[in-house]
Amino acid sequence: MRVPVSVIEDDASLRQILADWINSSDKFTCLSEYPTAEDAITGLPCKRPAIALVDINLPRMSGVECVRRLKPLMPETQFVMLTVYEDPEHIFEALAAGAIGYLLKRITCGELIASLEQVVSGGAPMTSYIARKVVQSFHSLPPDSPRSDVLSPREWQVLELLAKGYMYKEITDILGVSMSTVNTHIRRIYDKLHVHSRTQAIAKLKAFTHPQDRVL
């Protein structure tokens, strides 16, 4: 039996190409296709594919938000991002949302099938360029690990929401504060952790010993 794969991509021609590539393999079959995140959220839980290829830059709701909403409903489905973005910011947002792989759209048919095979084998496929970006992002961090009490409880909340892939506007809604307040918290987080981007702040989060009184 061939492994079912779904495609979430707004570009109709690219969506067809991906479906054709998947169906050209004797190991995989394209189970369903969706042009928007909203369509996928409605239809995908009924299909339950083993793998879902998701474009990050979908209209209206982003692919990252789509994965974040679907993953709790479909924990057995492996989500792989397929995108033109090469910056660590998008990479970490996608991985934090629940994706297990990150592939560039310039991938070839053979590379796509090999990546799908890697997912089935329990791997986390990334193009070599993207993997190098992730490694470089970690290497750019200062060698010292911050104390767990360096951030205030509210700053911890903001940092953890960032790590889960939430956008600034979403954080304001969740915490019930203004955008300027969120921006102030983020600026202080960057200053205290000696980082210069959201990606670096999220990477440093993994080195922390979390305070016992943190809320999230």
N, CA, C and O of each residue as an XYZ file, in Angstrom:
864
protein
N       0.843     -1.200      0.000
C       0.000      0.000      0.000
C       0.872      1.242      0.000
O       1.834      1.333      0.763
N       0.538      2.194     -0.851
C       1.330      3.408     -0.952
C       0.976      4.387      0.173
O      -0.166      4.441      0.629
N       1.962      5.148      0.604
C       1.793      6.082      1.714
C       1.007      7.301      1.243
O       1.395      7.925      0.255
N      -0.089      7.662      1.919
C      -0.896      8.814      1.490
C      -0.264     10.148      1.879
O       0.178     10.337      3.012
N      -0.233     11.068      0.915
C       0.345     12.395      1.117
C      -0.663     13.442      0.660
O      -1.288     13.288     -0.389
N      -0.821     14.503      1.443
C      -1.680     15.616      1.047
C      -0.824     16.848      0.763
O       0.256     17.013      1.329
N      -1.322     17.705     -0.121
C      -0.588     18.913     -0.523
C      -1.440     20.143     -0.224
O      -2.602     20.216     -0.624
N      -0.852     21.105      0.481
C      -1.524     22.378      0.762
C      -0.692     23.470      0.092
O       0.361     23.858      0.597
N      -1.170     23.954     -1.035
C      -0.406     24.894     -1.866
C      -1.389     25.732     -2.680
O      -2.272     25.180     -3.337
N      -1.246     27.063     -2.646
C      -2.206     27.921     -3.329
C      -1.944     28.059     -4.823
O      -2.861     28.390     -5.575
N      -0.720     27.815     -5.267
C      -0.389     27.894     -6.691
C      -0.874     26.613     -7.377
O      -0.341     25.529     -7.135
N      -1.893     26.752     -8.236
C      -2.530     25.579     -8.845
C      -1.555     24.750     -9.679
O      -1.577     23.521     -9.622
N      -0.704     25.420    -10.450
C       0.227     24.683    -11.305
C       1.257     23.924    -10.472
O       1.576     22.774    -10.773
N       1.774     24.561     -9.433
C       2.741     23.888     -8.572
C       2.076     22.761     -7.800
O       2.669     21.702     -7.594
N       0.852     22.991     -7.378
C       0.115     21.942     -6.661
C      -0.054     20.703     -7.533
O       0.063     19.577     -7.049
N      -0.331     20.912     -8.825
C      -0.477     19.795     -9.751
C       0.854     19.085     -9.974
O       0.906     17.857    -10.040
N       1.929     19.865    -10.088
C       3.251     19.269    -10.263
C       3.604     18.391     -9.066
O       4.084     17.270     -9.234
N       3.370     18.896     -7.874
C       3.676     18.121     -6.668
C       2.852     16.840     -6.626
O       3.365     15.771     -6.293
N       1.577     16.957     -6.966
C       0.715     15.769     -6.980
C       1.209     14.750     -8.000
O       1.233     13.551     -7.724
N       1.603     15.227     -9.180
C       2.105     14.321    -10.217
C       3.405     13.644     -9.764
O       3.596     12.447     -9.982
N       4.284     14.410     -9.142
C       5.532     13.827     -8.652
C       5.266     12.743     -7.615
O       5.863     11.667     -7.650
N       4.368     13.044     -6.700
C       4.041     12.071     -5.646
C       3.448     10.803     -6.256
O       3.823      9.694     -5.876
N       2.526     10.968     -7.199
C       1.871      9.815     -7.812
C       2.789      9.040     -8.748
O       2.516      7.886     -9.079
N       3.891      9.683     -9.179
C       4.835      8.980    -10.054
C       5.658      7.943     -9.299
O       6.291      7.079     -9.905
N       5.644      8.034     -7.988
C       6.382      7.086     -7.157
C       5.515      5.872     -6.860
O       4.296      5.979     -6.728
N       6.159      4.720     -6.757
C       5.403      3.519     -6.400
C       5.253      3.375     -4.890
O       4.678      2.398     -4.412
N       5.776      4.361     -4.128
C       5.696      4.293     -2.671
C       4.690      5.273     -2.076
O       4.274      5.118     -0.928
N       4.294      6.291     -2.864
C       3.430      7.336     -2.331
C       2.265      7.617     -3.279
O       2.340      7.350     -4.479
N       1.191      8.159     -2.712
C       0.049      8.580     -3.506
C      -0.475      9.904     -2.961
O      -0.500     10.120     -1.750
N      -0.894     10.786     -3.863
C      -1.445     12.072     -3.437
C      -2.902     11.861     -3.049
O      -3.757     11.638     -3.906
N      -3.170     11.932     -1.770
C      -4.498     11.648     -1.235
C      -5.461     12.813     -1.447
O      -6.630     12.602     -1.769
N      -4.972     14.045     -1.266
C      -5.843     15.216     -1.385
C      -5.010     16.464     -1.600
O      -3.815     16.494     -1.305
N      -5.673     17.508     -2.126
C      -5.003     18.788     -2.390
C      -5.882     19.922     -1.875
O      -7.109     19.858     -1.950
N      -5.226     20.974     -1.343
C      -5.960     22.118     -0.802
C      -5.261     23.412     -1.204
O      -4.038     23.512     -1.097
N      -6.029     24.412     -1.669
C      -5.422     25.681     -2.082
C      -5.214     26.668     -0.938
O      -4.448     27.622     -1.078
N      -5.891     26.449      0.198
C      -5.773     27.381      1.325
C      -5.673     26.622      2.643
O      -6.030     25.448      2.734
N      -5.181     27.321      3.655
C      -5.109     26.731      4.994
C      -6.506     26.427      5.524
O      -6.729     25.405      6.173
N      -7.441     27.330      5.237
C      -8.812     27.142      5.719
C      -9.423     25.866      5.142
O     -10.096     25.123      5.855
N      -9.192     25.612      3.859
C      -9.704     24.383      3.234
C      -9.059     23.156      3.862
O      -9.721     22.142      4.081
N      -7.769     23.250      4.149
C      -7.052     22.119      4.739
C      -7.553     21.822      6.146
O      -7.715     20.661      6.521
N      -7.796     22.866      6.918
C      -8.274     22.672      8.286
C      -9.639     21.997      8.290
O      -9.956     21.228      9.196
N     -10.440     22.287      7.279
C     -11.760     21.654      7.167
C     -11.662     20.216      6.679
O     -12.320     19.326      7.218
N     -10.838     19.989      5.656
C     -10.830     18.680      5.017
C      -9.805     17.684      5.485
O     -10.051     16.479      5.442
N      -8.654     18.158      5.933
C      -7.549     17.245      6.223
C      -7.819     16.284      7.383
O      -7.433     15.119      7.288
N      -8.467     16.716      8.476
C      -8.717     15.766      9.577
C      -9.547     14.551      9.160
O      -9.461     13.493      9.783
N     -10.348     14.706      8.108
C     -11.143     13.563      7.625
C     -10.308     12.617      6.771
O     -10.618     11.430      6.670
N      -9.256     13.136      6.159
C      -8.421     12.336      5.270
C      -7.320     11.581      6.013
O      -7.006     10.437      5.684
N      -6.738     12.238      7.022
C      -5.685     11.629      7.839
C      -4.506     11.101      7.011
O      -4.193      9.913      7.091
N      -3.853     11.947      6.227
C      -2.685     11.474      5.475
C      -1.516     11.196      6.407
O      -1.471     11.705      7.527
N      -0.588     10.401      5.950
C       0.614     10.140      6.747
C       1.523     11.356      6.737
O       2.197     11.648      7.725
N       1.538     12.074      5.597
C       2.405     13.242      5.423
C       1.603     14.356      4.770
O       0.761     14.101      3.909
N       1.864     15.587      5.179
C       1.256     16.747      4.526
C       2.352     17.733      4.143
O       3.155     18.142      4.982
N       2.378     18.110      2.870
C       3.294     19.141      2.387
C       2.565     20.473      2.471
O       1.477     20.618      1.913
N       3.144     21.436      3.153
C       2.452     22.700      3.418
C       3.288     23.887      2.968
O       4.442     24.035      3.371
N       2.696     24.733      2.126
C       3.345     25.975      1.731
C       3.224     26.966      2.884
O       2.151     27.102      3.471
N       4.307     27.656      3.211
C       4.251     28.652      4.290
C       3.428     29.867      3.879
O       2.607     30.353      4.658
N       3.641     30.360      2.663
C       3.054     31.631      2.236
C       1.692     31.432      1.589
O       1.506     31.729      0.409
N       0.738     30.927      2.370
C      -0.618     30.747      1.874
C      -1.397     32.060      2.015
O      -1.058     32.887      2.861
N      -2.437     32.259      1.198
C      -3.244     33.476      1.346
C      -4.033     33.454      2.650
O      -4.408     32.389      3.140
N      -4.279     34.619      3.200
C      -4.982     34.765      4.481
C      -4.222     34.052      5.597
O      -3.203     34.569      6.053
N      -4.673     32.898      6.048
C      -3.977     32.181      7.119
C      -2.689     31.555      6.584
O      -2.699     30.917      5.531
N      -1.594     31.736      7.299
C      -0.299     31.215      6.854
C      -0.211     29.702      7.027
O      -0.996     29.094      7.754
N       0.757     29.119      6.347
C       0.994     27.694      6.498
C       1.446     27.330      7.894
O       1.126     26.249      8.388
N       2.195     28.227      8.546
C       2.643     27.977      9.918
C       1.449     27.879     10.855
O       1.374     26.963     11.674
N       0.513     28.821     10.738
C      -0.677     28.787     11.575
C      -1.527     27.561     11.259
O      -2.130     26.972     12.156
N      -1.573     27.181      9.997
C      -2.311     25.984      9.589
C      -1.767     24.743     10.289
O      -2.530     23.937     10.821
N      -0.455     24.597     10.286
C       0.168     23.445     10.952
C      -0.083     23.493     12.457
O      -0.371     22.470     13.077
N       0.028     24.688     13.041
C      -0.167     24.811     14.477
C      -1.578     24.385     14.892
O      -1.768     23.831     15.974
N      -2.558     24.641     14.037
C      -3.933     24.264     14.357
C      -4.214     22.794     14.070
O      -4.985     22.155     14.786
N      -3.588     22.259     13.021
C      -3.870     20.879     12.627
C      -3.107     19.844     13.453
O      -3.624     18.755     13.701
N      -1.898     20.165     13.877
C      -1.057     19.177     14.549
C      -1.718     18.567     15.786
O      -1.641     17.352     15.963
N      -2.367     19.360     16.651
C      -3.038     18.733     17.805
C      -4.189     17.817     17.404
O      -4.504     16.868     18.123
N      -4.821     18.093     16.261
C      -5.919     17.265     15.786
C      -5.427     16.020     15.066
O      -6.135     15.016     14.984
N      -4.196     16.094     14.541
C      -3.641     15.008     13.735
C      -2.201     14.731     14.157
O      -1.280     14.932     13.365
N      -1.993     14.279     15.379
C      -0.613     14.079     15.862
C       0.166     13.037     15.085
O       1.397     13.041     15.092
N      -0.547     12.144     14.415
C       0.135     11.088     13.663
C       0.597     11.565     12.288
O       1.438     10.912     11.670
N       0.076     12.670     11.800
C       0.467     13.207     10.500
C       1.762     13.999     10.626
O       1.921     14.800     11.546
N       2.684     13.770      9.698
C       3.953     14.488      9.691
C       3.861     15.651      8.700
O       3.604     15.445      7.514
N       4.070     16.860      9.191
C       3.960     18.057      8.358
C       5.343     18.509      7.890
O       6.265     18.657      8.691
N       5.468     18.722      6.599
C       6.722     19.168      6.002
C       6.443     20.479      5.262
O       5.565     20.534      4.400
N       7.182     21.518      5.597
C       6.997     22.812      4.943
C       7.719     22.825      3.595
O       8.837     22.326      3.469
N       7.075     23.392      2.614
C       7.646     23.544      1.273
C       7.533     25.020      0.919
O       6.423     25.533      0.782
N       8.654     25.711      0.767
C       8.619     27.162      0.706
C       9.793     27.757     -0.049
O      10.770     27.069     -0.347
N       9.686     29.045     -0.355
C      10.783     29.766     -0.982
C      11.639     30.473      0.068
O      12.725     30.955     -0.252
N      11.171     30.542      1.310
C      11.891     31.266      2.352
C      13.101     30.485      2.847
O      13.013     29.285      3.109
N      14.224     31.171      2.973
C      15.457     30.523      3.401
C      15.989     31.070      4.723
O      17.033     30.620      5.196
N      15.286     32.037      5.330
C      15.814     32.662      6.536
C      15.459     31.856      7.776
O      14.400     31.231      7.823
N      16.341     31.860      8.795
C      16.103     31.095     10.025
C      14.812     31.459     10.726
O      14.216     30.613     11.393
N      14.362     32.701     10.591
C      13.119     33.141     11.239
C      11.951     32.241     10.841
O      11.228     31.731     11.697
N      11.775     32.051      9.524
C      10.683     31.203      9.046
C      10.920     29.732      9.394
O       9.975     29.001      9.689
N      12.162     29.310      9.358
C      12.474     27.915      9.668
C      12.038     27.571     11.088
O      11.333     26.587     11.309
N      12.467     28.394     12.051
C      12.158     28.097     13.441
C      10.676     28.265     13.743
O      10.134     27.526     14.564
N      10.012     29.210     13.105
C       8.577     29.364     13.298
C       7.846     28.097     12.849
O       6.935     27.626     13.530
N       8.247     27.551     11.702
C       7.608     26.347     11.182
C       7.861     25.146     12.089
O       6.941     24.385     12.387
N       9.103     24.976     12.525
C       9.434     23.839     13.389
C       8.744     23.968     14.736
O       8.287     22.972     15.297
N       8.665     25.193     15.264
C       7.995     25.400     16.544
C       6.503     25.104     16.450
O       5.889     24.706     17.439
N       5.917     25.294     15.274
C       4.492     25.051     15.089
C       4.167     23.565     14.990
O       3.009     23.176     15.135
N       5.184     22.726     14.744
C       4.935     21.290     14.670
C       5.419     20.607     13.416
O       5.252     19.396     13.267
N       6.024     21.370     12.497
C       6.573     20.754     11.286
C       7.827     19.956     11.622
O       8.557     20.304     12.550
N       8.080     18.889     10.870
C       9.273     18.072     11.118
C      10.295     18.185      9.986
O      11.381     17.612     10.061
N       9.936     18.930      8.938
C      10.855     19.112      7.831
C      10.641     20.452      7.166
O       9.592     21.075      7.334
N      11.640     20.901      6.404
C      11.587     22.220      5.786
C      12.343     22.138      4.464
O      13.570     22.042      4.446
N      11.599     22.177      3.356
C      12.193     22.014      2.038
C      11.943     23.240      1.172
O      10.882     23.860      1.254
N      12.910     23.585      0.351
C      12.753     24.706     -0.560
C      12.012     24.271     -1.818
O      12.118     23.119     -2.239
N      11.259     25.195     -2.419
C      10.442     24.864     -3.581
C      11.259     24.554     -4.823
O      10.723     24.013     -5.790
N      12.536     24.882     -4.819
C      13.354     24.534     -5.976
C      13.801     23.070     -5.938
O      14.638     22.654     -6.739
N      13.253     22.306     -5.025
C      13.557     20.884     -4.906
C      13.150     20.150     -6.185
O      12.193     20.543     -6.852
N      13.871     19.093     -6.522
C      13.546     18.286     -7.702
C      12.596     17.157     -7.302
O      12.363     16.909     -6.119
N      12.057     16.485     -8.310
C      11.165     15.354     -8.052
C      11.883     14.283     -7.233
O      11.346     13.776     -6.248
N      13.092     13.948     -7.648
C      13.848     12.922     -6.931
C      14.128     13.305     -5.492
O      14.069     12.465     -4.594
N      14.432     14.578     -5.273
C      14.711     15.044     -3.914
C      13.453     15.022     -3.058
O      13.510     14.705     -1.870
N      12.316     15.357     -3.661
C      11.057     15.324     -2.919
C      10.723     13.901     -2.479
O      10.379     13.677     -1.318
N      10.821     12.953     -3.384
C      10.507     11.562     -3.045
C      11.477     11.045     -1.984
O      11.072     10.345     -1.057
N      12.750     11.391     -2.120
C      13.732     10.977     -1.121
C      13.404     11.572      0.244
O      13.595     10.918      1.269
N      12.913     12.804      0.263
C      12.539     13.456      1.523
C      11.324     12.778      2.143
O      11.271     12.587      3.358
N      10.352     12.414      1.317
C       9.184     11.697      1.822
C       9.587     10.339      2.404
O       9.061      9.917      3.434
N      10.519      9.662      1.737
C      11.017      8.391      2.248
C      11.716      8.580      3.590
O      11.628      7.730      4.476
N      12.410      9.705      3.726
C      13.092     10.007      4.980
C      12.077     10.205      6.108
O      12.308      9.771      7.236
N      10.950     10.863      5.801
C       9.894     11.058      6.801
C       9.349      9.708      7.257
O       9.188      9.469      8.454
N       9.066      8.829      6.299
C       8.524      7.505      6.621
C       9.497      6.723      7.495
O       9.077      5.927      8.334
N      10.786      6.944      7.303
C      11.812      6.242      8.078
C      12.068      6.879      9.443
O      12.920      6.418     10.202
N      11.322      7.944      9.746
C      11.487      8.597     11.036
C      12.421      9.780     11.031
O      12.776     10.293     12.092
N      12.833     10.231      9.838
C      13.752     11.358      9.739
C      13.043     12.698      9.670
O      11.815     12.776      9.628
N      13.844     13.742      9.660
C      13.344     15.109      9.569
C      14.038     15.778      8.393
O      15.107     16.362      8.570
N      13.466     15.710      7.204
C      14.166     16.179      6.000
C      14.317     17.688      5.932
O      13.382     18.442      6.201
N      15.515     18.104      5.566
C      15.796     19.502      5.268
C      16.808     19.518      4.140
O      17.692     18.663      4.082
N      16.685     20.480      3.246
C      17.716     20.628      2.230
C      19.016     21.006      2.947
O      18.991     21.576      4.038
N      20.135     20.686      2.328
C      21.427     20.938      2.972
C      21.606     22.418      3.280
O      22.201     22.779      4.296
N      21.094     23.269      2.408
C      21.227     24.713      2.628
C      20.468     25.132      3.884
O      20.974     25.919      4.685
N      19.249     24.606      4.058
C      18.446     24.952      5.226
C      19.094     24.399      6.488
O      19.152     25.092      7.505
N      19.580     23.168      6.440
C      20.244     22.585      7.606
C      21.445     23.432      8.019
O      21.697     23.628      9.208
N      22.174     23.927      7.040
C      23.334     24.775      7.331
C      22.893     26.085      7.980
O      23.572     26.596      8.870
N      21.760     26.630      7.538
C      21.228     27.848      8.135
C      20.889     27.635      9.613
O      21.162     28.492     10.452
N      20.295     26.489      9.916
C      19.937     26.191     11.300
C      21.193     26.094     12.159
O      21.252     26.663     13.249
N      22.194     25.374     11.667
C      23.446     25.219     12.408
C      24.115     26.576     12.614
O      24.602     26.868     13.706
N      24.141     27.404     11.574
C      24.763     28.717     11.674
C      24.050     29.593     12.693
O      24.681     30.387     13.391
N      22.731     29.443     12.775
C      21.965     30.227     13.733
C      22.356     29.873     15.157
O      22.488     30.756     16.004
N      22.544     28.573     15.430
C      22.972     28.163     16.765
C      24.406     28.590     17.037
O      24.731     28.978     18.159
N      25.268     28.525     16.028
C      26.663     28.918     16.213
C      26.807     30.405     16.498
O      27.789     30.831     17.106
N      25.825     31.202     16.056
C      25.911     32.649     16.247
C      25.536     33.085     17.653
O      25.691     34.256     18.003
N      25.043     32.151     18.465
C      24.651     32.497     19.830
C      25.880     32.643     20.717
O      26.871     31.943     20.508
N      25.840     33.546     21.714
C      26.939     33.629     22.674
C      27.103     32.311     23.407
O      26.105     31.633     23.652
N      28.335     31.911     23.774
C      28.551     30.609     24.390
C      27.976     30.484     25.788
O      27.695     29.373     26.238
N      27.796     31.595     26.485
C      27.290     31.507     27.848
C      25.790     31.291     27.857
O      25.070     31.900     27.065
N      25.305     30.425     28.750
C      23.880     30.172     28.889
C      23.319     31.066     29.984
O      23.898     31.136     31.068
N      22.216     31.744     29.734
C      21.663     32.654     30.728
C      21.050     31.920     31.905
O      20.642     30.766     31.770
N      20.979     32.567     33.054
C      20.304     32.001     34.209
C      18.813     31.970     33.925
O      18.300     32.776     33.149
N      18.126     31.037     34.560
C      16.692     30.910     34.323
C      15.904     32.088     34.861
O      14.769     32.308     34.436
N      16.485     32.874     35.810
C      15.757     33.988     36.404
C      16.071     35.315     35.729
O      15.715     36.375     36.245
N      16.741     35.265     34.571
C      17.128     36.502     33.907
C      15.920     37.231     33.328
O      15.968     38.447     33.142
N      14.843     36.511     33.041
C      13.633     37.106     32.493
C      12.541     37.180     33.550
O      12.483     36.363     34.468
N      11.679     38.178     33.399
C      10.527     38.296     34.281
C       9.487     37.247     33.880
O       9.559     36.719     32.771
N       8.515     36.929     34.758
C       7.465     35.965     34.393
C       6.740     36.339     33.105
O       6.438     35.466     32.292
N       6.458     37.628     32.909
C       5.767     38.043     31.689
C       6.663     37.874     30.472
O       6.190     37.487     29.404
N       7.950     38.159     30.621
C       8.879     37.970     29.511
C       8.995     36.487     29.156
O       9.143     36.141     27.984
N       8.929     35.615     30.158
C       8.911     34.174     29.892
C       7.691     33.809     29.052
O       7.788     33.034     28.100
N       6.526     34.385     29.420
C       5.311     34.104     28.661
C       5.471     34.511     27.197
O       5.137     33.751     26.288
N       5.983     35.713     26.987
C       6.165     36.207     25.621
C       7.139     35.321     24.853
O       6.887     34.982     23.696
N       8.249     34.942     25.483
C       9.244     34.115     24.814
C       8.678     32.753     24.450
O       8.940     32.249     23.358
N       7.917     32.157     25.335
C       7.350     30.839     25.031
C       6.313     30.926     23.910
O       6.209     30.014     23.090
N       5.548     32.016     23.875
C       4.601     32.196     22.776
C       5.338     32.384     21.449
O       4.902     31.876     20.417
N       6.447     33.109     21.478
C       7.280     33.243     20.287
C       7.775     31.876     19.827
O       7.763     31.571     18.634
N       8.208     31.061     20.779
C       8.738     29.730     20.457
C       7.675     28.820     19.866
O       7.992     27.905     19.105
N       6.416     29.064     20.209
C       5.324     28.263     19.664
C       4.872     28.762     18.295
O       3.976     28.184     17.681
N       5.501     29.844     17.818
C       5.215     30.317     16.472
C       4.183     31.415     16.362
O       3.801     31.784     15.251
N       3.718     31.951     17.484
C       2.712     33.005     17.430
C       3.296     34.311     16.907
O       4.445     34.647     17.193
N       2.501     35.040     16.143
C       2.886     36.346     15.650
C       2.659     37.388     16.746
O       1.950     37.129     17.718
N       3.266     38.568     16.583
C       3.151     39.611     17.606
C       1.695     39.975     17.883
O       1.304     40.117     19.042
N       0.884     40.127     16.825
C      -0.519     40.496     17.015
C      -1.263     39.415     17.792
O      -2.117     39.727     18.622
N      -0.949     38.150     17.533
C      -1.592     37.065     18.270
C      -1.206     37.100     19.744
O      -2.026     36.799     20.612
N       0.035     37.465     20.026
C       0.497     37.547     21.414
C      -0.246     38.653     22.161
O      -0.594     38.494     23.331
N      -0.487     39.767     21.482
C      -1.241     40.846     22.133
C      -2.638     40.378     22.511
O      -3.138     40.722     23.582
N      -3.271     39.600     21.647
C      -4.619     39.090     21.922
C      -4.608     38.086     23.071
O      -5.482     38.122     23.936
N      -3.623     37.195     23.082
C      -3.553     36.166     24.119
C      -3.308     36.776     25.492
O      -3.939     36.386     26.474
N      -2.387     37.736     25.556
C      -2.016     38.325     26.840
C      -2.883     39.525     27.220
O      -2.836     39.989     28.359
N      -3.672     40.028     26.272
C      -4.535     41.153     26.564
C      -3.779     42.443     26.798
O      -4.151     43.243     27.657
N      -2.705     42.648     26.023
C      -1.896     43.864     26.158
C      -1.774     44.528     24.798
O      -2.194     43.964     23.788
N      -1.203     45.721     24.770
C      -1.057     46.463     23.524
C       0.158     45.982     22.732
O       1.028     45.292     23.264
N       0.202     46.355     21.462
C       1.340     45.999     20.622
C       2.618     46.648     21.136
O       3.687     46.039     21.090
N       2.514     47.888     21.627
C       3.706     48.555     22.148
C       4.256     47.837     23.368
O       5.470     47.785     23.566
N       3.365     47.278     24.193
C       3.810     46.521     25.371
C       4.544     45.256     24.948
O       5.587     44.921     25.510
N       3.997     44.551     23.953
C       4.652     43.340     23.453
C       6.012     43.692     22.868
O       6.992     42.992     23.120
N       6.083     44.764     22.094
C       7.362     45.188     21.512
C       8.386     45.519     22.594
O       9.572     45.226     22.445
N       7.921     46.131     23.683
C       8.820     46.450     24.797
C       9.345     45.176     25.443
O      10.536     45.068     25.734
N       8.453     44.209     25.668
C       8.873     42.930     26.256
C       9.908     42.244     25.357
O      10.916     41.731     25.843
N       9.657     42.239     24.066
C      10.556     41.563     23.129
C      11.918     42.258     23.093
O      12.958     41.601     23.057
N      11.901     43.584     23.103
C      13.166     44.319     23.115
C      13.970     43.997     24.382
O      15.188     43.833     24.322
N      13.287     43.908     25.521
C      13.973     43.583     26.770
C      14.490     42.139     26.768
O      15.563     41.857     27.301
N      13.719     41.236     26.167
C      14.160     39.840     26.056
C      15.446     39.767     25.245
O      16.402     39.100     25.641
N      15.466     40.459     24.102
C      16.657     40.468     23.258
C      17.857     41.026     24.022
O      18.958     40.480     23.956
N      17.625     42.126     24.750
C      18.723     42.757     25.491
C      19.262     41.817     26.578
O      20.474     41.673     26.736
N      18.354     41.182     27.322
C      18.771     40.344     28.437
C      19.455     39.059     27.972
O      20.346     38.542     28.646
N      19.030     38.551     26.819
C      19.609     37.297     26.314
C      20.791     37.545     25.381
O      21.446     36.601     24.940
N      21.061     38.810     25.080
C      22.160     39.171     24.188
C      21.973     38.554     22.808
O      22.906     37.995     22.231
N      20.748     38.664     22.286
C      20.448     38.161     20.947
C      19.887     39.312     20.115
O      19.580     40.387     20.630
N      19.762     39.053     18.812
C      19.331     40.110     17.907
C      18.146     39.710     17.039
O      17.745     40.468     16.156
N      17.580     38.525     17.277
C      16.455     38.096     16.462
C      15.593     37.123     17.242
O      16.015     36.556     18.250
N      14.387     36.944     16.757
C      13.454     35.973     17.335
C      14.038     34.566     17.286
O      13.896     33.796     18.236
N      14.691     34.235     16.183
C      15.267     32.909     16.020
C      16.296     32.609     17.108
O      16.276     31.530     17.702
N      17.183     33.548     17.368
C      18.210     33.339     18.381
C      17.597     33.242     19.771
O      18.056     32.454     20.597
N      16.558     34.040     20.038
C      15.897     33.974     21.342
C      15.254     32.613     21.566
O      15.333     32.052     22.658
N      14.611     32.082     20.517
C      13.983     30.760     20.620
C      15.032     29.687     20.835
O      14.824     28.762     21.620
N      16.161     29.803     20.143
C      17.234     28.824     20.303
C      17.758     28.826     21.729
O      18.029     27.765     22.291
N      17.903     30.002     22.319
C      18.398     30.080     23.693
C      17.402     29.510     24.702
O      17.799     29.054     25.774
N      16.128     29.533     24.370
C      15.100     29.014     25.269
C      15.391     27.573     25.675
O      15.111     27.178     26.807
N      15.949     26.789     24.758
C      16.212     25.379     25.017
C      17.306     25.172     26.054
O      17.425     24.083     26.615
N      18.108     26.202     26.319
C      19.198     26.075     27.287
C      18.780     26.478     28.701
O      19.567     26.376     29.642
N      17.533     26.935     28.841
C      17.109     27.468     30.131
C      16.681     26.365     31.095
O      16.226     25.299     30.681
N      16.837     26.644     32.383
C      16.174     25.885     33.428
C      14.980     26.728     33.841
O      15.155     27.806     34.410
N      13.761     26.255     33.563
C      12.616     27.108     33.710
C      12.261     27.358     35.164
O      12.344     26.444     35.984
N      11.867     28.580     35.498
C      11.445     28.896     36.845
C      10.189     28.107     37.212
O       9.362     27.806     36.351
N      10.053     27.776     38.491
C       8.927     26.984     38.930
C       7.605     27.747     38.858
O       6.543     27.143     38.709
N       7.672     29.068     38.964
C       6.443     29.859     39.026
C       6.004     30.388     37.675
O       5.169     31.290     37.614
N       6.564     29.831     36.547
C       6.171     30.323     35.245
C       4.751     29.898     34.947
O       4.336     28.818     35.369
N       3.996     30.707     34.236
C       2.566     30.482     34.066
C       2.256     29.486     32.969
O       1.433     28.593     33.168
N       2.898     29.615     31.806
C       2.533     28.786     30.647
C       2.949     27.336     30.812
O       2.710     26.520     29.921
